[in-house]
Amino acid sequence: MPLPSEPPVEAFGFAEDFGAVDEVYDGHPSNYDRDAHPVWEYDGGVRGRSEWRRYPARIEAALESMCTGVLEGPKFMYRPAHPDNDGMYEAHNRSRDPPPSVATRFVIFDDMTEREVYTGAWRAVRRDGLRRRPEE
């Protein structure tokens, strides 16, 4: 029996795409080497059919830093294609038109999910193929 076909963006409610700026890591070279770094992925498939996609370099480096590094915390807040919005938060209501200067997504490390702040959408996240926070 074939699975129903749903567009990935609408199925998960993630309206903003990653941009070219997300593909670039501009921190200190010793802190991030994409070839040796743990791989962070999100489920970009349609509901019921996983399709794991690697996060862009900027997001992946920040996820690793926030999850296991010096800046360790329970989640990483960001907005695709807007690095200046990382960590910027405000009280919010459900909306398809969020304010321009805030983070619109966050990855929660305890349950390894990514959540869209303004639509309530969510999807699974994994690190090196595992859906659990790395052990300390």
C-alpha atoms as an extended CHARMM CRD file, in Angstrom:
* protein
*
       136  EXT
         1         1  MET       CA              0.0000000000        0.0000000000        0.0000000000  PROA      1               0.0000000000
         2         2  PRO       CA              1.6260000000        3.3110000000       -1.0370000000  PROA      2               0.0000000000
         3         3  LEU       CA              2.2450000000        6.0210000000        1.5500000000  PROA      3               0.0000000000
         4         4  PRO       CA              0.3750000000        9.2930000000        1.0770000000  PROA      4               0.0000000000
         5         5  SER       CA              2.4950000000       11.8950000000       -0.6340000000  PROA      5               0.0000000000
         6         6  GLU       CA              2.9280000000       15.1150000000        1.3690000000  PROA      6               0.0000000000
         7         7  PRO       CA              5.2630000000       18.0100000000        0.6090000000  PROA      7               0.0000000000
         8         8  PRO       CA              8.0900000000       17.9610000000        3.2030000000  PROA      8               0.0000000000
         9         9  VAL       CA              7.7720000000       21.6450000000        4.1340000000  PROA      9               0.0000000000
        10        10  GLU       CA              4.0340000000       21.4600000000        4.7180000000  PROA      10              0.0000000000
        11        11  ALA       CA              4.1990000000       18.0630000000        6.3780000000  PROA      11              0.0000000000
        12        12  PHE       CA              6.5260000000       19.4030000000        9.0520000000  PROA      12              0.0000000000
        13        13  GLY       CA              5.6600000000       23.1100000000        8.9750000000  PROA      13              0.0000000000
        14        14  PHE       CA              9.2210000000       24.4060000000        8.4790000000  PROA      14              0.0000000000
        15        15  ALA       CA              8.6870000000       27.3110000000        6.0990000000  PROA      15              0.0000000000
        16        16  GLU       CA             12.1310000000       28.9840000000        6.1290000000  PROA      16              0.0000000000
        17        17  ASP       CA             14.9180000000       27.3750000000        4.1090000000  PROA      17              0.0000000000
        18        18  PHE       CA             18.6040000000       27.3020000000        4.9820000000  PROA      18              0.0000000000
        19        19  GLY       CA             20.6420000000       29.9100000000        3.1210000000  PROA      19              0.0000000000
        20        20  ALA       CA             24.1610000000       30.1770000000        1.7450000000  PROA      20              0.0000000000
        21        21  VAL       CA             25.3470000000       31.8410000000        4.9710000000  PROA      21              0.0000000000
        22        22  ASP       CA             24.3900000000       28.6370000000        6.8340000000  PROA      22              0.0000000000
        23        23  GLU       CA             26.8310000000       26.6380000000        4.7060000000  PROA      23              0.0000000000
        24        24  VAL       CA             29.7940000000       28.6670000000        5.9930000000  PROA      24              0.0000000000
        25        25  TYR       CA             31.5600000000       28.1490000000        9.3150000000  PROA      25              0.0000000000
        26        26  ASP       CA             33.3630000000       31.3600000000       10.2100000000  PROA      26              0.0000000000
        27        27  GLY       CA             34.7250000000       30.4510000000       13.6560000000  PROA      27              0.0000000000
        28        28  HSD       CA             38.2370000000       29.3910000000       14.6200000000  PROA      28              0.0000000000
        29        29  PRO       CA             39.4120000000       26.5270000000       12.3560000000  PROA      29              0.0000000000
        30        30  SER       CA             40.5650000000       24.3760000000       15.2930000000  PROA      30              0.0000000000
        31        31  ASN       CA             37.0080000000       24.3030000000       16.6630000000  PROA      31              0.0000000000
        32        32  TYR       CA             35.3640000000       22.6990000000       13.6430000000  PROA      32              0.0000000000
        33        33  ASP       CA             36.4450000000       20.3630000000       10.8710000000  PROA      33              0.0000000000
        34        34  ARG       CA             33.4050000000       19.1570000000        8.8940000000  PROA      34              0.0000000000
        35        35  ASP       CA             35.1920000000       15.9650000000        7.8450000000  PROA      35              0.0000000000
        36        36  ALA       CA             36.0650000000       14.9550000000       11.4310000000  PROA      36              0.0000000000
        37        37  HSD       CA             33.1750000000       16.5790000000       13.2990000000  PROA      37              0.0000000000
        38        38  PRO       CA             30.1730000000       14.5870000000       14.5800000000  PROA      38              0.0000000000
        39        39  VAL       CA             27.4150000000       14.5840000000       11.9650000000  PROA      39              0.0000000000
        40        40  TRP       CA             24.1740000000       16.3510000000       12.9620000000  PROA      40              0.0000000000
        41        41  GLU       CA             21.1090000000       15.5270000000       10.8350000000  PROA      41              0.0000000000
        42        42  TYR       CA             17.4230000000       16.3640000000       10.7590000000  PROA      42              0.0000000000
        43        43  ASP       CA             14.5870000000       14.2830000000        9.3490000000  PROA      43              0.0000000000
        44        44  GLY       CA             13.6270000000       16.1890000000        6.2140000000  PROA      44              0.0000000000
        45        45  GLY       CA             11.3590000000       13.5120000000        4.7780000000  PROA      45              0.0000000000
        46        46  VAL       CA              7.6050000000       13.3390000000        4.7610000000  PROA      46              0.0000000000
        47        47  ARG       CA              5.6770000000       11.9570000000        7.7140000000  PROA      47              0.0000000000
        48        48  GLY       CA              6.1120000000        8.2120000000        7.8880000000  PROA      48              0.0000000000
        49        49  ARG       CA              9.1420000000        8.1730000000        5.5890000000  PROA      49              0.0000000000
        50        50  SER       CA             12.4120000000        9.4480000000        7.0870000000  PROA      50              0.0000000000
        51        51  GLU       CA             14.9770000000       11.2140000000        4.9320000000  PROA      51              0.0000000000
        52        52  TRP       CA             17.9840000000       12.2500000000        7.0000000000  PROA      52              0.0000000000
        53        53  ARG       CA             19.7470000000       15.4090000000        5.8410000000  PROA      53              0.0000000000
        54        54  ARG       CA             22.9270000000       16.8960000000        7.2690000000  PROA      54              0.0000000000
        55        55  TYR       CA             22.6810000000       20.3520000000        8.7910000000  PROA      55              0.0000000000
        56        56  PRO       CA             24.6610000000       23.1340000000        7.1110000000  PROA      56              0.0000000000
        57        57  ALA       CA             28.1320000000       23.7650000000        8.6000000000  PROA      57              0.0000000000
        58        58  ARG       CA             27.1930000000       26.8870000000       10.6200000000  PROA      58              0.0000000000
        59        59  ILE       CA             24.2620000000       25.1480000000       12.2980000000  PROA      59              0.0000000000
        60        60  GLU       CA             26.1300000000       21.8700000000       12.8330000000  PROA      60              0.0000000000
        61        61  ALA       CA             29.0960000000       23.5860000000       14.5240000000  PROA      61              0.0000000000
        62        62  ALA       CA             26.7560000000       25.5400000000       16.8040000000  PROA      62              0.0000000000
        63        63  LEU       CA             24.7620000000       22.4120000000       17.7010000000  PROA      63              0.0000000000
        64        64  GLU       CA             27.9240000000       20.5610000000       18.7160000000  PROA      64              0.0000000000
        65        65  SER       CA             29.1750000000       23.5260000000       20.7180000000  PROA      65              0.0000000000
        66        66  MET       CA             25.8870000000       23.9930000000       22.5740000000  PROA      66              0.0000000000
        67        67  CYS       CA             25.3970000000       20.2830000000       23.2020000000  PROA      67              0.0000000000
        68        68  THR       CA             28.8890000000       19.2470000000       24.3010000000  PROA      68              0.0000000000
        69        69  GLY       CA             31.1870000000       22.2600000000       24.3620000000  PROA      69              0.0000000000
        70        70  VAL       CA             32.0710000000       25.3080000000       26.3720000000  PROA      70              0.0000000000
        71        71  LEU       CA             28.7220000000       26.9500000000       25.6260000000  PROA      71              0.0000000000
        72        72  GLU       CA             26.7700000000       23.8880000000       26.7660000000  PROA      72              0.0000000000
        73        73  GLY       CA             23.0240000000       24.3780000000       27.1680000000  PROA      73              0.0000000000
        74        74  PRO       CA             19.6910000000       22.5530000000       26.8710000000  PROA      74              0.0000000000
        75        75  LYS       CA             18.9390000000       23.8420000000       23.3560000000  PROA      75              0.0000000000
        76        76  PHE       CA             20.2380000000       25.8860000000       20.4440000000  PROA      76              0.0000000000
        77        77  MET       CA             18.0050000000       28.6490000000       19.0790000000  PROA      77              0.0000000000
        78        78  TYR       CA             18.5180000000       29.9480000000       15.5440000000  PROA      78              0.0000000000
        79        79  ARG       CA             16.9020000000       31.2730000000       12.4100000000  PROA      79              0.0000000000
        80        80  PRO       CA             17.8650000000       29.8170000000        9.0160000000  PROA      80              0.0000000000
        81        81  ALA       CA             19.9130000000       32.2680000000        6.9110000000  PROA      81              0.0000000000
        82        82  HSD       CA             20.0450000000       34.8260000000        9.7720000000  PROA      82              0.0000000000
        83        83  PRO       CA             23.0730000000       34.1670000000       12.0270000000  PROA      83              0.0000000000
        84        84  ASP       CA             22.5340000000       37.4370000000       13.9260000000  PROA      84              0.0000000000
        85        85  ASN       CA             19.2630000000       35.9970000000       15.2550000000  PROA      85              0.0000000000
        86        86  ASP       CA             20.8960000000       33.0280000000       17.0020000000  PROA      86              0.0000000000
        87        87  GLY       CA             19.7240000000       32.9130000000       20.6100000000  PROA      87              0.0000000000
        88        88  MET       CA             17.2690000000       35.8180000000       20.1840000000  PROA      88              0.0000000000
        89        89  TYR       CA             13.9550000000       34.9460000000       21.8240000000  PROA      89              0.0000000000
        90        90  GLU       CA             10.6890000000       36.6390000000       22.6500000000  PROA      90              0.0000000000
        91        91  ALA       CA              7.3030000000       35.5370000000       23.9210000000  PROA      91              0.0000000000
        92        92  HSD       CA              5.3350000000       34.4130000000       20.9010000000  PROA      92              0.0000000000
        93        93  ASN       CA              2.0090000000       33.4070000000       19.4870000000  PROA      93              0.0000000000
        94        94  ARG       CA              1.4290000000       31.0090000000       16.6200000000  PROA      94              0.0000000000
        95        95  SER       CA              2.1430000000       32.8870000000       13.4220000000  PROA      95              0.0000000000
        96        96  ARG       CA              3.3030000000       32.3580000000        9.8470000000  PROA      96              0.0000000000
        97        97  ASP       CA              4.8520000000       35.8520000000        9.9610000000  PROA      97              0.0000000000
        98        98  PRO       CA              7.3620000000       35.9880000000       12.8730000000  PROA      98              0.0000000000
        99        99  PRO       CA              9.1910000000       39.1930000000       13.7970000000  PROA      99              0.0000000000
       100       100  PRO       CA             12.3360000000       39.7040000000       11.6780000000  PROA      100             0.0000000000
       101       101  SER       CA             14.9320000000       39.7960000000       14.4800000000  PROA      101             0.0000000000
       102       102  VAL       CA             14.2350000000       36.6060000000       16.4580000000  PROA      102             0.0000000000
       103       103  ALA       CA             15.1470000000       32.9340000000       16.2970000000  PROA      103             0.0000000000
       104       104  THR       CA             12.4090000000       30.8390000000       14.7260000000  PROA      104             0.0000000000
       105       105  ARG       CA             13.7460000000       27.3450000000       15.5120000000  PROA      105             0.0000000000
       106       106  PHE       CA             15.4120000000       25.5020000000       18.3250000000  PROA      106             0.0000000000
       107       107  VAL       CA             16.9520000000       22.0700000000       18.7450000000  PROA      107             0.0000000000
       108       108  ILE       CA             16.2900000000       20.4700000000       22.1280000000  PROA      108             0.0000000000
       109       109  PHE       CA             19.0850000000       18.1250000000       23.1300000000  PROA      109             0.0000000000
       110       110  ASP       CA             17.2070000000       16.1190000000       25.7810000000  PROA      110             0.0000000000
       111       111  ASP       CA             14.6860000000       14.6850000000       23.3120000000  PROA      111             0.0000000000
       112       112  MET       CA             16.6980000000       15.3290000000       20.0990000000  PROA      112             0.0000000000
       113       113  THR       CA             13.9860000000       17.2490000000       18.2890000000  PROA      113             0.0000000000
       114       114  GLU       CA             13.9350000000       20.4640000000       16.3050000000  PROA      114             0.0000000000
       115       115  ARG       CA             10.9610000000       22.7370000000       16.8820000000  PROA      115             0.0000000000
       116       116  GLU       CA              9.6340000000       25.6460000000       14.8590000000  PROA      116             0.0000000000
       117       117  VAL       CA              8.7720000000       28.3510000000       17.3890000000  PROA      117             0.0000000000
       118       118  TYR       CA              5.9410000000       30.0730000000       15.5570000000  PROA      118             0.0000000000
       119       119  THR       CA              4.1180000000       27.1550000000       13.9230000000  PROA      119             0.0000000000
       120       120  GLY       CA              4.7040000000       24.4740000000       16.5630000000  PROA      120             0.0000000000
       121       121  ALA       CA              6.1020000000       22.0700000000       13.9460000000  PROA      121             0.0000000000
       122       122  TRP       CA              8.7390000000       19.5490000000       15.0120000000  PROA      122             0.0000000000
       123       123  ARG       CA             10.9940000000       16.8840000000       13.5610000000  PROA      123             0.0000000000
       124       124  ALA       CA             13.5520000000       14.3540000000       14.7610000000  PROA      124             0.0000000000
       125       125  VAL       CA             17.2620000000       15.1540000000       15.0410000000  PROA      125             0.0000000000
       126       126  ARG       CA             20.2270000000       12.8300000000       15.4090000000  PROA      126             0.0000000000
       127       127  ARG       CA             23.9540000000       13.0690000000       16.0860000000  PROA      127             0.0000000000
       128       128  ASP       CA             26.2160000000       10.4840000000       14.4810000000  PROA      128             0.0000000000
       129       129  GLY       CA             23.1360000000        8.3770000000       13.7220000000  PROA      129             0.0000000000
       130       130  LEU       CA             21.8080000000        8.3680000000       17.3120000000  PROA      130             0.0000000000
       131       131  ARG       CA             18.6980000000       10.0780000000       18.6420000000  PROA      131             0.0000000000
       132       132  ARG       CA             20.0260000000       10.6780000000       22.1250000000  PROA      132             0.0000000000
       133       133  ARG       CA             22.1600000000       13.3150000000       23.7680000000  PROA      133             0.0000000000
       134       134  PRO       CA             25.8200000000       12.2960000000       23.8450000000  PROA      134             0.0000000000
       135       135  GLU       CA             26.9000000000       10.9080000000       27.1960000000  PROA      135             0.0000000000
       136       136  GLU       CA             29.1120000000       13.1020000000       29.3290000000  PROA      136             0.0000000000
